[in-house]
Amino acid sequence: MTLPDPLILFIVLAPGIAAAIAGLFQRFIGDRVAMLVTTITVGSAGILSLYQLFAYAFGGHHDAHHHFQHVIHLARWIDVGQFHADWAIRVDAMSIVMMAVITSVSGLVHLYSWGYMSEDPHKARFFSYLSLFTFMMLMLVTGDNLIQIFFGWEGVGLASYLLIGFWFHKDSANSASIKAFVTNRVGDFGLALGIMAAFFVFGTVELNPMLEAIKENTFEHVAPIVSFAEAATPRDASIDFLGYGVPVLELIGVLLFIGAMGKSAQFFLHVWLPDAMEGPTPVSALIHAATMVTAGVYLVCLLSPIYEYAPYASGFIALIGAVTALYAATVGMAQNDIKRVIAFSTCSQLGYMFFAAGVGAYQAAMFHLFTHAFFKALLFLGAGSVIHGMHHEQDMRRMGGVAKYMKITYAAMLIGTIAIIGLGIPHTKFGFAGFFSKDAIIETAFAAGISGVSFAQLAFWFGIIAALLTSFYSWRLIYMTFHGPMAESNHHDDAHEDDGHEDDHHAHGGKPHESPLVMLVPLILLSVGAVFAGYFFYDAFVGHHYEEFWSGAIYAAPENHVLHDKYDVAHGGINPGWVFWAPLVVTILGFLIATFTYLFNRGLGKRIADTGGPLHALFANKWYFDEIYQATFVRGTKVLGDFFWKVGDRKIIDGFGPDGLSGLAKWGASRLSAMHTGYLYHYAFVILGAAAVFGAVILINVAGAN
């Protein structure tokens, strides 16, 4: 059912070792060996992880009554008083899925980078960062306690900072990496508080005792500080704060989700995502497809016992996810940078995953995470192939007619587009990967809304509208890039990407050209996943066998009948028939609008953009979030810093005497140092005097007491 322990250890640890070898010993082994070590290592881990996923999903060696979980203990990480945390690798359905997604996509990104970064002078460093990122993600998803998860969480943040700012000679790349790092720190502060609150309540950061206490309703044994209402269920557990009973699971759930909001670029903390496009395109595929941005979804689904008994926190997740799905879709319609369109589609798809988790459809959220990895990596790497073939041009307005020059890339992008819009026939198994997972989310959101789950109906309608917009902007990208006449202006000088070198584009006379085979092979392999991943894994993830597959890894509260049986509800006739057809109808409608606007009337889109007025400006400027944050948080921080510098530092610290407090400290130190004469009888005299003073004080206190 799963691999032997040594092979699991290889999957998790080998990418970190490869990263160290490539990064630390590059000068001794050379660029090519460093690239080989990282690519072969991560690629091998990907093959083993995929084998493990297939073996677990189709092996038939587990059932709903026997929870599978295997923990490999490596070492005691922290042991301070009652605070214990082991370095351990947890193997269950959640980590098996995530290991397969992370290593397979990362392995293909490594291979793709051989072509994309072929002339970059810092190739070994780039491959080292890719492997480091992979290792940190694996640490995160296999963590058996919240501290190890936090270690991986912060390690991923560090690696993404290094990758986004890889072209450090570009000011825009440096700014983008700092923006991503700082924005994620806001969310990480909430995550850290949530971990502290969990330890305060449960007395442990280990996942098993914490989550089992919730499932078995044994709070009183593990959390003596918690009081219960009369019903005595985990939902009623509270802690006294200033005379108010604060529901502990609601508090922990909201704090942990704030961390997920930052890492997964949800509404309010999403602003770093489009700027992350400043990194090389393989980085965009790795970060936005299957790894860092899905960490928040993984965390919420992993902690499903908490959210099953925290309805307000779950409602908040559903609301934020639904708003994010719609918001990002509106912005994606008005972007002209090919990578930014795909980036906002990532943000929107993450919104689907979160509102699925918010209404209790954790299985559907993980299914969409899984299928999304294939078609989103395909779209990003396909966009990178276009950029590579178009002399590093990214503006779609300077493209057009590329299909005849890049037939394989065009076919791959077409497959990715059909997959992301979720084209398929309801009540059948005919469809691309996105159809199976996205429709499962939309259908179960409606079913949850019938039962009165908070914001489920809102999530359903926002999901339908976002599906319409997704179809529109996805086909807009295809038509602007691959169809129609080629734009007259296509100059490398104005390109956004900068690989720091002159490559072989001159050999093609300035015309677009197909990418090398090493870049096309990953596109072909990802295309297979984008077509078939939903079909083959539907039953395991959300179909007839989902309870066996997720047994012990995802929890549904027994009293929550609708959510517990939500997939039977969705497919058993309780939903009206139109619910199943609504996604297909809006998908076709979005396709027709985009076809009319950008294929048959190519100038119409530009005229709409030029005369779009405030609404188009709102979408094109991302709802002005950057400007609002710049005017409030950024400038406010600068004003506060100026105050402390001009008033606190210059007026107060430097205001006393010629050198201020520093001069006073220096003068005092010089007086004290004069007492160190080096003569023994001076020191003996000081000791004698001090003893006399202390003795006198003691005698006076004794006399006063008598």
C-alpha positions as CSV (number, residue, x, y, z in Angstrom):
1,M,0.0,0.0,0.0
2,T,2.9,2.4,0.7
3,L,6.6,2.4,0.1
4,P,9.1,1.0,2.6
5,D,10.4,3.5,5.1
6,P,13.8,4.0,3.4
7,L,12.1,5.1,0.1
8,I,9.8,7.4,1.9
9,L,12.8,9.0,3.6
10,F,14.4,9.4,0.2
11,I,11.3,11.2,-1.1
12,V,11.3,13.6,1.8
13,L,15.0,14.2,2.6
14,A,16.8,13.7,-0.7
15,P,15.7,17.0,-2.3
16,G,17.2,18.9,0.7
17,I,20.5,17.0,0.4
18,A,20.5,17.7,-3.4
19,A,19.9,21.4,-2.7
20,A,22.9,21.5,-0.3
21,I,25.2,19.7,-2.8
22,A,24.2,22.0,-5.7
23,G,24.4,25.2,-3.6
24,L,27.5,24.6,-1.5
25,F,29.7,22.6,-3.9
26,Q,28.9,24.1,-7.2
27,R,32.4,25.5,-7.6
28,F,33.8,22.0,-7.2
29,I,31.3,20.0,-9.3
30,G,30.2,22.6,-11.9
31,D,26.9,23.7,-13.1
32,R,25.9,20.6,-15.1
33,V,26.6,18.2,-12.3
34,A,24.7,20.4,-9.9
35,M,21.7,20.5,-12.3
36,L,21.9,16.7,-12.8
37,V,22.0,16.0,-9.1
38,T,18.9,18.1,-8.3
39,T,16.9,17.0,-11.4
40,I,17.6,13.3,-11.0
41,T,16.9,13.4,-7.3
42,V,13.6,15.3,-7.4
43,G,12.6,13.4,-10.5
44,S,13.2,10.1,-8.8
45,A,11.2,11.3,-5.8
46,G,8.4,12.2,-8.1
47,I,8.3,8.8,-9.7
48,L,8.3,7.1,-6.3
49,S,5.6,9.4,-5.0
50,L,3.3,8.8,-8.0
51,Y,3.8,5.1,-7.6
52,Q,2.8,5.4,-3.9
53,L,-0.3,7.4,-4.7
54,F,-1.5,4.9,-7.3
55,A,-0.7,2.0,-4.9
56,Y,-2.7,3.6,-2.1
57,A,-5.6,4.7,-4.3
58,F,-6.1,1.5,-6.2
59,G,-4.4,-1.1,-4.0
60,G,-7.6,-1.9,-2.2
61,H,-5.9,-2.6,1.1
62,H,-7.7,0.0,3.2
63,D,-11.3,0.6,4.3
64,A,-13.4,3.2,6.1
65,H,-13.1,1.3,9.4
66,H,-9.3,1.0,9.5
67,H,-7.6,4.4,9.6
68,F,-4.3,4.3,7.9
69,Q,-1.5,6.4,9.3
70,H,2.2,5.6,9.5
71,V,4.7,7.8,11.4
72,I,8.4,7.6,10.9
73,H,10.2,9.1,13.9
74,L,13.6,10.5,13.1
75,A,14.6,12.5,16.2
76,R,13.4,14.5,19.2
77,W,13.3,18.0,17.8
78,I,12.3,20.1,20.9
79,D,12.1,18.9,24.5
80,V,11.6,21.8,26.9
81,G,9.5,21.0,30.0
82,Q,6.1,19.9,28.7
83,F,6.8,21.2,25.2
84,H,7.7,18.3,23.0
85,A,8.0,18.1,19.2
86,D,9.5,15.2,17.2
87,W,11.0,15.4,13.8
88,A,8.8,12.8,12.2
89,I,7.3,12.0,8.8
90,R,3.6,11.3,8.8
91,V,2.3,9.1,6.0
92,D,-1.4,9.1,5.4
93,A,-3.8,10.0,2.5
94,M,-3.2,13.7,2.9
95,S,0.6,13.5,2.8
96,I,0.6,10.8,0.1
97,V,-1.4,13.1,-2.2
98,M,0.7,16.1,-1.4
99,M,4.0,14.3,-1.9
100,A,2.9,13.1,-5.3
101,V,1.8,16.6,-6.4
102,I,4.9,18.4,-5.1
103,T,7.6,16.1,-6.3
104,S,6.0,15.3,-9.7
105,V,5.5,18.9,-10.6
106,S,8.8,20.0,-9.2
107,G,10.6,17.2,-11.1
108,L,9.1,18.5,-14.4
109,V,9.9,22.1,-13.5
110,H,13.5,21.0,-12.9
111,L,13.6,19.3,-16.3
112,Y,11.9,22.3,-18.0
113,S,14.5,24.7,-16.5
114,W,17.3,22.9,-18.4
115,G,16.0,24.6,-21.5
116,Y,14.5,27.8,-20.0
117,M,17.6,28.7,-17.9
118,S,20.1,27.2,-20.3
119,E,22.2,30.4,-20.7
120,D,21.7,31.9,-17.2
121,P,25.1,32.3,-15.5
122,H,23.6,31.2,-12.1
123,K,22.0,28.0,-13.1
124,A,23.4,25.9,-10.2
125,R,22.0,28.4,-7.7
126,F,18.6,28.4,-9.4
127,F,18.4,24.6,-9.3
128,S,19.6,24.6,-5.7
129,Y,16.7,27.0,-4.8
130,L,14.2,24.8,-6.6
131,S,15.3,21.7,-4.6
132,L,15.3,23.6,-1.4
133,F,11.8,24.8,-2.0
134,T,10.7,21.2,-2.7
135,F,12.3,20.0,0.5
136,M,10.6,22.6,2.6
137,M,7.2,21.8,1.1
138,L,7.8,18.2,1.9
139,M,8.7,19.1,5.4
140,L,5.4,21.0,5.7
141,V,3.1,18.3,4.3
142,T,4.6,15.4,6.2
143,G,4.9,17.2,9.6
144,D,3.4,15.2,12.5
145,N,3.2,18.3,14.7
146,L,2.5,22.0,14.3
147,I,6.1,23.0,14.9
148,Q,7.5,20.9,12.1
149,I,4.7,22.3,9.9
150,F,5.7,25.8,10.9
151,F,9.3,25.0,10.1
152,G,8.3,23.9,6.6
153,W,5.9,26.9,6.3
154,E,8.7,29.4,7.0
155,G,11.2,27.5,4.9
156,V,8.9,27.7,1.9
157,G,8.6,31.4,2.5
158,L,12.4,31.8,2.5
159,A,12.8,29.7,-0.7
160,S,10.0,31.6,-2.5
161,Y,11.8,34.9,-1.5
162,L,15.0,33.6,-3.0
163,L,13.3,32.4,-6.2
164,I,11.0,35.4,-6.8
165,G,14.0,37.7,-6.4
166,F,16.4,35.3,-8.4
167,W,17.2,38.0,-11.0
168,F,18.4,40.3,-8.2
169,H,19.8,42.9,-10.7
170,K,16.2,43.9,-11.4
171,D,14.7,46.3,-8.9
172,S,11.2,45.0,-9.7
173,A,12.3,41.5,-8.8
174,N,13.8,42.6,-5.5
175,S,10.6,44.6,-4.6
176,A,8.4,41.7,-5.5
177,S,10.4,39.3,-3.3
178,I,10.2,41.6,-0.4
179,K,6.5,42.2,-0.9
180,A,5.8,38.5,-0.9
181,F,8.0,38.0,2.2
182,V,6.4,40.8,4.2
183,T,2.8,40.0,3.2
184,N,3.3,36.4,4.2
185,R,4.7,37.5,7.6
186,V,1.3,39.1,8.3
187,G,-0.4,35.8,7.8
188,D,2.4,33.9,9.6
189,F,1.8,36.0,12.7
190,G,-1.7,34.6,12.8
191,L,-0.4,31.1,12.3
192,A,2.1,31.5,15.1
193,L,-0.6,32.7,17.4
194,G,-2.8,29.8,16.4
195,I,-0.1,27.3,17.2
196,M,0.5,29.0,20.6
197,A,-3.3,28.9,21.3
198,A,-3.4,25.2,20.4
199,F,-0.5,24.4,22.8
200,F,-2.1,26.5,25.5
201,V,-5.4,24.6,25.2
202,F,-4.2,21.1,24.5
203,G,-0.8,21.1,26.1
204,T,0.7,19.7,23.0
205,V,1.5,20.5,19.4
206,E,1.4,16.9,18.2
207,L,-1.4,16.4,15.7
208,N,-2.7,13.0,16.8
209,P,-3.5,13.7,20.4
210,M,-4.9,17.1,19.6
211,L,-7.2,16.0,16.8
212,E,-8.2,12.7,18.4
213,A,-9.3,14.7,21.5
214,I,-11.6,16.6,19.3
215,K,-13.0,13.6,17.4
216,E,-13.5,11.6,20.6
217,N,-14.8,14.6,22.6
218,T,-12.2,14.1,25.4
219,F,-11.3,17.7,26.0
220,E,-11.5,17.3,29.7
221,H,-8.6,14.9,29.7
222,V,-6.2,16.9,27.5
223,A,-7.3,20.5,28.1
224,P,-8.1,21.0,31.8
225,I,-8.3,24.8,31.4
226,V,-11.3,24.5,29.0
227,S,-14.8,24.6,30.4
228,F,-17.9,23.1,28.7
229,A,-21.4,24.2,28.2
230,E,-24.2,21.8,29.1
231,A,-24.1,20.0,25.8
232,A,-20.4,19.1,26.4
233,T,-19.4,18.8,22.7
234,P,-16.2,20.2,21.2
235,R,-18.2,23.0,19.7
236,D,-19.1,24.1,23.3
237,A,-15.6,24.1,24.6
238,S,-14.6,27.6,25.8
239,I,-12.1,29.4,27.8
240,D,-12.6,32.4,30.1
241,F,-11.2,35.7,28.9
242,L,-12.0,38.9,30.8
243,G,-15.2,37.3,32.0
244,Y,-16.3,36.1,28.5
245,G,-16.4,32.5,27.3
246,V,-14.3,32.4,24.1
247,P,-14.9,29.2,22.0
248,V,-11.5,27.7,21.8
249,L,-11.9,25.9,18.5
250,E,-13.3,29.0,16.8
251,L,-10.3,31.1,18.1
252,I,-7.7,28.5,17.0
253,G,-9.4,28.0,13.7
254,V,-9.5,31.7,12.7
255,L,-5.9,32.3,13.7
256,L,-4.6,29.3,11.7
257,F,-6.7,30.3,8.7
258,I,-5.1,33.8,8.8
259,G,-1.8,32.0,8.2
260,A,-3.5,30.1,5.3
261,M,-4.8,33.4,3.8
262,G,-1.3,34.8,3.5
263,K,0.3,31.7,2.1
264,S,-2.5,30.9,-0.3
265,A,-3.0,34.6,-1.4
266,Q,-6.6,35.0,-0.3
267,F,-8.6,38.2,-0.3
268,F,-6.8,41.0,1.6
269,L,-3.5,39.1,1.7
270,H,-3.4,38.3,-2.0
271,V,-1.4,41.4,-3.2
272,W,2.0,39.6,-3.3
273,L,0.8,37.0,-5.9
274,P,0.8,39.0,-9.2
275,D,4.1,40.6,-8.3
276,A,5.7,37.1,-7.8
277,M,5.6,36.9,-11.6
278,E,8.9,38.8,-11.6
279,G,10.6,35.5,-10.9
280,P,11.6,33.2,-13.8
281,T,8.6,31.4,-15.3
282,P,9.6,27.9,-13.9
283,V,9.3,29.6,-10.4
284,S,5.8,30.7,-11.3
285,A,4.8,27.2,-12.2
286,L,6.3,25.7,-9.0
287,I,4.9,28.3,-6.6
288,H,1.5,28.8,-8.2
289,A,0.7,25.3,-9.5
290,A,1.0,22.7,-6.8
291,T,3.2,23.9,-3.9
292,M,3.3,27.1,-1.8
293,V,-0.1,28.5,-2.6
294,T,-1.8,25.3,-1.8
295,A,-0.2,25.0,1.6
296,G,-3.1,26.9,3.2
297,V,-5.7,24.6,1.6
298,Y,-3.8,21.6,2.9
299,L,-3.6,23.1,6.4
300,V,-7.3,23.7,6.6
301,C,-8.2,20.2,5.3
302,L,-5.6,18.6,7.6
303,L,-7.2,20.2,10.6
304,S,-10.8,19.3,9.6
305,P,-11.7,18.1,13.1
306,I,-11.2,21.7,14.3
307,Y,-13.3,23.3,11.6
308,E,-16.0,20.7,11.8
309,Y,-16.7,22.1,15.3
310,A,-16.0,25.7,14.5
311,P,-18.9,26.8,12.3
312,Y,-18.1,30.5,12.5
313,A,-14.5,30.0,11.5
314,S,-15.7,27.7,8.7
315,G,-18.2,30.3,7.6
316,F,-15.4,32.9,7.5
317,I,-13.3,30.5,5.3
318,A,-16.2,30.0,2.9
319,L,-16.8,33.7,2.7
320,I,-13.2,34.7,2.0
321,G,-12.9,31.8,-0.5
322,A,-16.0,32.8,-2.4
323,V,-15.0,36.5,-2.5
324,T,-11.5,35.6,-3.7
325,A,-12.8,33.3,-6.4
326,L,-14.9,36.1,-7.8
327,Y,-12.5,39.0,-7.2
328,A,-9.5,37.3,-8.9
329,A,-11.7,36.3,-11.9
330,T,-12.8,39.9,-12.5
331,V,-9.2,41.1,-12.4
332,G,-8.0,38.3,-14.7
333,M,-10.3,39.5,-17.4
334,A,-8.5,42.9,-17.6
335,Q,-4.8,41.8,-17.5
336,N,-2.5,41.9,-20.6
337,D,0.6,40.2,-19.2
338,I,0.2,36.5,-20.0
339,K,1.7,35.3,-16.7
340,R,-0.5,37.7,-14.6
341,V,-3.7,36.4,-16.2
342,I,-2.6,32.9,-15.2
343,A,-1.6,34.1,-11.7
344,F,-5.0,35.6,-11.0
345,S,-6.6,32.4,-12.3
346,T,-4.6,30.6,-9.6
347,C,-5.9,33.0,-7.0
348,S,-9.5,32.4,-8.2
349,Q,-9.1,28.6,-8.2
350,L,-7.7,28.7,-4.7
351,G,-10.8,30.5,-3.7
352,Y,-12.8,27.5,-5.0
353,M,-10.7,25.2,-2.8
354,F,-11.2,27.4,0.3
355,F,-14.9,27.8,0.0
356,A,-15.2,24.0,-0.5
357,A,-13.3,23.5,2.7
358,G,-15.4,26.2,4.4
359,V,-18.7,24.3,3.7
360,G,-17.1,21.1,4.8
361,A,-16.2,19.6,1.4
362,Y,-12.6,18.9,2.3
363,Q,-12.4,16.0,-0.1
364,A,-13.5,18.2,-3.0
365,A,-11.0,20.9,-2.0
366,M,-8.2,18.4,-2.0
367,F,-9.4,16.9,-5.3
368,H,-9.3,20.4,-6.9
369,L,-5.9,21.0,-5.4
370,F,-4.8,17.7,-7.1
371,T,-6.2,18.3,-10.5
372,H,-5.3,22.1,-10.5
373,A,-1.7,21.2,-10.0
374,F,-1.5,19.5,-13.4
375,F,-3.4,22.1,-15.6
376,K,-2.0,25.1,-13.8
377,A,1.6,23.9,-14.1
378,L,0.8,23.2,-17.7
379,L,-0.5,26.7,-18.3
380,F,2.5,28.4,-16.6
381,L,5.1,26.3,-18.4
382,G,3.2,26.7,-21.6
383,A,3.2,30.5,-21.0
384,G,7.0,30.2,-20.4
385,S,7.4,28.4,-23.7
386,V,5.5,31.2,-25.4
387,I,7.7,33.8,-23.7
388,H,10.8,31.9,-24.7
389,G,9.6,31.6,-28.3
390,M,8.5,35.3,-28.5
391,H,11.9,36.8,-27.6
392,H,10.9,37.1,-23.9
393,E,7.7,39.1,-24.6
394,Q,4.9,38.8,-22.1
395,D,2.4,41.3,-23.3
396,M,-0.4,39.5,-25.1
397,R,-1.2,42.7,-27.1
398,R,2.1,42.2,-28.8
399,M,1.4,38.6,-29.7
400,G,-1.1,36.9,-32.1
401,G,-0.7,34.2,-34.7
402,V,1.7,32.3,-32.6
403,A,0.0,28.9,-33.1
404,K,1.5,28.3,-36.5
405,Y,5.0,28.7,-35.1
406,M,4.5,26.8,-31.9
407,K,2.1,24.0,-32.6
408,I,3.0,21.7,-29.6
409,T,3.0,24.6,-27.2
410,Y,-0.4,25.7,-28.6
411,A,-1.8,22.2,-28.2
412,A,-0.6,22.1,-24.6
413,M,-2.1,25.5,-23.8
414,L,-5.4,24.5,-25.4
415,I,-5.5,21.4,-23.2
416,G,-4.7,23.4,-20.1
417,T,-7.4,25.9,-21.0
418,I,-10.1,23.3,-21.5
419,A,-9.0,21.7,-18.2
420,I,-9.2,24.9,-16.2
421,I,-12.6,26.0,-17.5
422,G,-13.9,22.5,-16.4
423,L,-15.4,21.3,-19.7
424,G,-17.3,18.1,-19.3
425,I,-20.7,16.5,-19.5
426,P,-22.7,16.3,-16.2
427,H,-23.7,12.8,-15.0
428,T,-20.9,11.3,-17.1
429,K,-17.2,10.7,-16.8
430,F,-16.5,12.6,-20.0
431,G,-14.5,15.7,-19.2
432,F,-11.1,17.1,-18.5
433,A,-9.6,17.2,-15.0
434,G,-11.0,20.5,-13.9
435,F,-14.6,19.4,-14.7
436,F,-14.6,16.6,-12.1
437,S,-13.2,18.6,-9.2
438,K,-14.7,22.0,-9.9
439,D,-18.2,20.7,-10.5
440,A,-17.9,18.6,-7.3
441,I,-17.2,21.8,-5.4
442,I,-20.1,23.7,-6.9
443,E,-22.6,20.9,-6.5
444,T,-21.7,20.2,-2.9
445,A,-21.8,24.0,-2.1
446,F,-25.4,24.1,-3.3
447,A,-26.2,20.9,-1.2
448,A,-24.6,22.5,1.8
449,G,-26.6,25.6,1.3
450,I,-29.8,23.6,1.4
451,S,-28.9,22.4,4.9
452,G,-28.2,26.0,6.0
453,V,-24.4,25.9,6.1
454,S,-23.1,29.5,6.4
455,F,-22.3,31.3,3.1
456,A,-22.7,28.1,1.1
457,Q,-25.4,29.6,-1.2
458,L,-23.2,32.7,-1.7
459,A,-20.3,30.5,-2.5
460,F,-22.3,28.5,-5.0
461,W,-23.4,31.7,-6.9
462,F,-20.0,33.3,-6.7
463,G,-18.5,30.0,-8.0
464,I,-20.9,30.0,-11.0
465,I,-20.1,33.6,-11.9
466,A,-16.4,32.9,-11.5
467,A,-16.7,29.9,-13.8
468,L,-18.2,32.2,-16.5
469,L,-15.4,34.7,-16.1
470,T,-12.8,32.0,-16.0
471,S,-14.0,30.7,-19.3
472,F,-13.9,34.2,-20.8
473,Y,-10.4,35.2,-19.7
474,S,-9.0,31.8,-20.5
475,W,-10.2,31.9,-24.1
476,R,-9.2,35.6,-24.3
477,L,-5.6,34.5,-23.5
478,I,-5.7,31.8,-26.2
479,Y,-7.1,34.1,-28.9
480,M,-4.9,37.1,-28.2
481,T,-1.8,34.9,-28.0
482,F,-2.2,32.2,-30.7
483,H,-4.8,33.4,-33.2
484,G,-5.3,36.3,-35.6
485,P,-2.5,38.4,-37.2
486,M,0.8,38.8,-35.4
487,A,1.2,42.2,-33.7
488,E,3.5,44.6,-35.7
489,S,5.6,45.4,-32.6
490,N,7.4,42.6,-30.8
491,H,10.6,43.9,-29.4
492,H,12.8,42.2,-26.7
493,D,13.6,45.7,-25.3
494,D,10.2,46.0,-23.7
495,A,9.9,42.5,-22.4
496,H,9.2,41.9,-18.7
497,E,11.4,38.9,-18.4
498,D,15.1,39.3,-18.3
499,D,17.3,36.2,-18.4
500,G,20.5,38.3,-18.3
501,H,21.9,36.9,-21.5
502,E,21.7,36.9,-25.3
503,D,20.3,33.6,-26.5
504,D,19.6,32.0,-29.8
505,H,16.6,34.1,-30.8
506,H,18.7,35.9,-33.4
507,A,18.9,32.6,-35.3
508,H,15.2,32.7,-36.0
509,G,15.1,36.1,-37.6
510,G,13.0,37.7,-34.9
511,K,10.1,35.3,-35.5
512,P,8.5,33.1,-32.9
513,H,9.9,29.6,-32.6
514,E,9.1,26.4,-30.9
515,S,10.8,25.6,-27.6
516,P,13.5,22.9,-27.3
517,L,12.4,19.3,-26.6
518,V,13.6,19.5,-22.9
519,M,10.9,22.2,-22.4
520,L,8.2,20.4,-24.5
521,V,8.4,17.0,-22.7
522,P,7.1,18.4,-19.4
523,L,4.2,20.1,-21.3
524,I,3.3,16.7,-22.9
525,L,3.4,14.9,-19.6
526,L,1.4,17.5,-17.8
527,S,-1.1,17.5,-20.6
528,V,-1.8,13.8,-19.8
529,G,-2.5,14.7,-16.2
530,A,-4.7,17.7,-17.2
531,V,-6.9,15.3,-19.3
532,F,-7.0,12.1,-17.2
533,A,-6.3,13.0,-13.6
534,G,-9.9,13.8,-12.8
535,Y,-11.3,10.7,-14.5
536,F,-9.0,8.2,-12.9
537,F,-9.1,9.6,-9.3
538,Y,-12.7,10.7,-9.1
539,D,-14.0,7.7,-7.2
540,A,-11.0,7.7,-4.8
541,F,-11.2,11.4,-4.0
542,V,-14.9,12.2,-4.0
543,G,-16.8,9.3,-5.5
544,H,-17.9,5.9,-4.2
545,H,-14.6,5.1,-2.4
546,Y,-13.8,8.5,-0.9
547,E,-14.5,7.3,2.7
548,E,-12.0,4.5,2.4
549,F,-9.4,6.8,0.6
550,W,-9.6,9.6,3.2
551,S,-10.1,7.4,6.2
552,G,-8.4,8.9,9.2
553,A,-7.0,11.8,7.2
554,I,-10.2,13.9,6.8
555,Y,-12.9,14.0,9.4
556,A,-16.6,14.7,9.1
557,A,-18.6,15.1,12.4
558,P,-21.1,12.3,12.9
559,E,-24.0,14.7,13.7
560,N,-23.2,16.7,10.5
561,H,-25.2,14.3,8.3
562,V,-25.5,16.5,5.2
563,L,-21.8,17.2,5.1
564,H,-20.9,13.7,6.1
565,D,-22.9,12.3,3.2
566,K,-22.5,15.4,0.9
567,Y,-21.3,13.5,-2.1
568,D,-24.3,11.2,-1.9
569,V,-26.5,14.3,-1.4
570,A,-25.0,16.0,-4.5
571,H,-25.4,13.0,-6.7
572,G,-28.5,11.4,-5.2
573,G,-31.2,13.7,-6.6
574,I,-31.5,16.2,-3.7
575,N,-30.0,19.0,-5.8
576,P,-32.2,20.3,-8.6
577,G,-31.2,19.2,-12.1
578,W,-30.2,22.6,-13.2
579,V,-27.4,22.8,-10.6
580,F,-25.5,20.1,-12.5
581,W,-25.8,21.9,-15.8
582,A,-25.2,25.4,-14.7
583,P,-21.4,25.2,-14.7
584,L,-21.4,23.9,-18.3
585,V,-23.9,26.5,-19.5
586,V,-21.8,29.5,-18.1
587,T,-18.6,27.9,-19.4
588,I,-20.0,27.8,-22.9
589,L,-21.4,31.3,-22.5
590,G,-17.9,32.6,-21.5
591,F,-16.4,30.8,-24.5
592,L,-18.9,32.4,-26.9
593,I,-18.4,35.9,-25.6
594,A,-14.6,35.6,-25.8
595,T,-14.8,34.1,-29.3
596,F,-17.0,36.9,-30.5
597,T,-14.9,39.6,-28.9
598,Y,-11.3,38.4,-29.5
599,L,-11.5,36.0,-32.5
600,F,-14.2,37.3,-34.9
601,N,-13.9,41.0,-33.8
602,R,-10.3,41.4,-32.7
603,G,-10.4,45.1,-32.4
604,L,-13.5,45.0,-30.2
605,G,-11.6,44.0,-27.1
606,K,-9.2,46.9,-27.4
607,R,-12.1,49.3,-27.9
608,I,-13.8,48.0,-24.8
609,A,-10.6,48.4,-22.8
610,D,-10.1,51.9,-24.1
611,T,-13.7,53.0,-23.4
612,G,-14.4,50.7,-20.5
613,G,-14.6,53.5,-18.0
614,P,-14.4,53.1,-14.2
615,L,-15.3,49.4,-14.2
616,H,-12.5,48.4,-16.5
617,A,-10.1,50.6,-14.6
618,L,-11.2,48.9,-11.4
619,F,-10.4,45.5,-12.8
620,A,-7.3,46.5,-14.6
621,N,-5.9,48.1,-11.4
622,K,-6.8,45.1,-9.3
623,W,-9.4,47.0,-7.4
624,Y,-6.7,49.5,-6.4
625,F,-5.5,47.3,-3.5
626,D,-1.9,48.2,-4.1
627,E,-2.7,51.9,-4.0
628,I,-4.8,51.6,-0.9
629,Y,-2.2,49.6,0.9
630,Q,0.5,52.0,-0.2
631,A,-1.5,54.9,1.1
632,T,-2.3,53.3,4.4
633,F,0.0,50.6,5.6
634,V,3.2,51.5,3.7
635,R,3.1,55.2,4.2
636,G,1.8,54.8,7.7
637,T,4.8,52.6,8.6
638,K,7.1,55.2,7.0
639,V,5.5,58.0,9.0
640,L,5.9,56.0,12.2
641,G,9.5,55.2,11.4
642,D,10.2,58.8,10.7
643,F,8.7,59.7,14.0
644,F,10.9,57.3,16.0
645,W,13.9,58.5,14.1
646,K,13.4,62.2,14.2
647,V,11.8,62.4,17.7
648,G,13.0,59.3,19.5
649,D,16.4,59.0,18.1
650,R,17.5,62.5,17.2
651,K,15.6,64.5,19.8
652,I,15.7,62.2,22.8
653,I,18.6,59.7,22.4
654,D,20.9,62.2,20.7
655,G,19.4,65.2,22.5
656,F,21.3,65.1,25.8
657,G,24.6,66.8,25.4
658,P,26.9,66.8,22.4
659,D,26.5,63.0,21.9
660,G,23.2,62.5,23.6
661,L,22.6,59.3,25.7
662,S,25.4,57.6,23.8
663,G,27.9,60.3,25.0
664,L,26.5,60.0,28.6
665,A,27.0,56.2,28.5
666,K,30.5,56.7,27.2
667,W,31.4,59.2,30.0
668,G,30.0,56.8,32.6
669,A,31.9,53.9,31.3
670,S,35.1,55.9,31.3
671,R,34.6,56.8,35.0
672,L,33.9,53.2,35.9
673,S,36.9,51.9,33.9
674,A,39.1,54.3,35.9
675,M,38.4,52.1,39.0
676,H,40.2,49.2,37.4
677,T,43.7,50.1,38.4
678,G,45.2,46.6,38.5
679,Y,46.3,47.0,42.1
680,L,45.2,44.2,44.4
681,Y,44.9,46.4,47.5
682,H,42.5,48.7,45.7
683,Y,40.2,45.8,44.9
684,A,40.5,44.5,48.5
685,F,39.5,47.9,49.9
686,V,36.4,48.1,47.6
687,I,35.3,44.6,48.7
688,L,35.8,45.5,52.4
689,G,33.8,48.7,51.9
690,A,31.0,46.9,50.1
691,A,30.9,44.2,52.9
692,A,30.6,46.9,55.5
693,V,27.7,48.6,53.7
694,F,25.8,45.3,53.2
695,G,26.4,44.4,56.9
696,A,25.1,47.7,58.1
697,V,22.0,47.3,56.0
698,I,21.3,43.8,57.4
699,L,21.8,45.0,61.0
700,I,19.4,47.9,60.5
701,N,16.7,45.6,59.1
702,V,17.2,43.1,61.9
703,A,16.9,45.8,64.5
704,G,13.8,47.2,62.9
705,A,12.2,43.8,62.9
706,N,12.7,43.4,66.6
